[in-house]
Amino acid sequence: MATLEIKNLTKKFGRKVIAVDNISLEVHDQEFLVLLGPSGCGKTTTMRMIAGLEEVTDGTILIGGVDVTELPPRKRNVSMVFQNYAIWPHMTVYENISYALKLKHMGKTEIDQVVHDVARMTKISELLERLPTQLSGGQQQRVAVARAIAVSPKVFLMDEPLSNLDAKLRVSMRTELKTIHDSAKATTVFVTHDQSEAMSIADRIVIMKDGKIIQIGSPEEVYEKSADLFVADFIGTPPTNFFDVELKKSG
């Protein structure tokens, strides 16, 4: 895998809307980094710029030390898992996973080996001949993850990948995604608005608000040493209590 560097990244929509406001960060090789924040904070726009799906207004994106800011998505060597899975309904699971490998002109034997390897990693070996309509939400998500891993990307991007699952399945899938990440030795950027999700799987958390980075740190650091009241309130579980006090000098 590789490091990911973002330098002074900005995204504007029109003249007035600044969705991402001059942010910089580095994702370490094989790190699981979570972009966390409320709706509209700029986290998904940031991910889409990394993937090449959104044009950068200003700033630089480097993957493995190479400037990819102007490169199209197919040349960035990144894979993305979307909130709605985005797997092809007319293809079997095997065909979904193998499609991108065929585009890379891999041989049939090698494709078969890769598909079965990632299927075992994501626990979907018995599903390879099924169509997506025959799968549960959790199974479809595993297929999307397997397809993303199969092409051996330098950076693995996940945009709210668990939000369409029920609460019980979301909890179990968190553990599975982290296990898959560790097995694949991936460099992963994961977007979520769910504080518990971020705290349970992240190596580090990037907390965003209004297009800016407010704090970067381990789950323990952002919880115990919150940068400001917004972070303390947003990350607190159970909710943080705040009191207004008046400081008076005595004597």
Protein Blocks (a to p, Z undefined) as FASTA:
>chain_A
ZZdddehiacdehjllcfbghiaddddehiacdddddehilmmmmmmmmnopaccfbdcd
deehiafklpcfklnopacddfklopafkbcfklmmmmmmmmnopafklmmmmmmmmmmm
nopmmmmmpcfklpcfklmmmmmmmmmmmnopabdcdehkllmpcfklmmmmmmmmmmmm
mmnopacddddfbfklmmmmpmbdcddeehiafbgcdfklmmmmcfblmlmmmmpccddd
ddddddddeZZ
